[in-house]
Amino acid sequence: MKIVSFCKVVATGNDFVIIKNRSFSKSELVNIAIKLCNRKYGVGADGLLVAENSKKTGIKMRIFNSDGTEAEMCGNGMRAFVLWAYKNRLIAKKASIQTKAGIIEGEIKKDNYVRIKMSASFEYRPNLKLKIGGKTIKGDYLDTGVPHFVVEIAALSDYDVFNIGSKIRHHTLFRPRGTNVDFIRWKRGHLAVRTYERGVEAETLACGTGCVASALIYGLKKGYNSKNIIVVPLSGERLQISYVYQEGVFSDVYLEGRAELLFESKFKFK
């Protein structure tokens, strides 16, 4: 029997468990992620965030999805991680965090609002057409640290995000990595987004990297080379996303929103 100390955190509807990795192997972290993220027999979370030492920045964040797969990056997870690290005096109000997707700059603002600067390849593949269930679905691909396929639709509230999202997520075009899938619609001054998340294998209340991908793609489609966009995911909470696009390159991509530390406890597992 092993005991692990953890902190439960949430950012814009995405919930996570954070632990410090003292000596756990990757296989043990996979096991911990599956057990802690289980919503019936564990703590319940979209993913496990693991704090480790870094020679580059002093601190590193790894993320494991609820199915145990390790992801490259998580926007809302990073914001929650920055707040947790600051509250635990591991970083200053402005800090750099190492991830598999590169080094992310984070900043603590008022009222637990956290802003991060995204670091990614931002590989952009516009105007893709997929055959799904006998129908053609048009969308755009953007890598914001993790892969996202963004689809603009007319009626967001009644859309079958789970079934269609699952089929797109596993489409041959995106193998072997697969992709997250974001469905978007502009509504009265903000961009509404619903996301099917790879690794969680379900629709989640929010996805930070997905909201960033959605905002950047929507902005480009509207001809904005520099824009500040309010995005509202399924949780109903607001995220602020800004970017600059020049000569085919994204820069100064920021994601800002509120995060919260919920509680700390210990978990026993075999």
Beta strands, then each sheet from edge to edge (+ up, - down):
strand 1: 2-11
strand 2: 14-20
strand 3: 47-54
strand 4: 58-65
strand 5: 70-71
strand 6: 94-99
strand 7: 102-108
strand 8: 113-117
strand 9: 124-132
strand 10: 135-143
strand 11: 147-152
strand 12: 180-187
strand 13: 190-197
strand 14: 202-204
strand 15: 226-232
strand 16: 239-246
strand 17: 249-269
sheet 1: 5+ 4- 3+ 2+ 1- 17+ 8- 7+ 6-
sheet 2: 5+ 4- 3+ 2+ 1- 17+ 16- 15+ 13+ 12- 11- 10+ 9-
sheet 3: 5+ 4- 3+ 2+ 1- 17+ 16- 15+ 13+ 14-
end
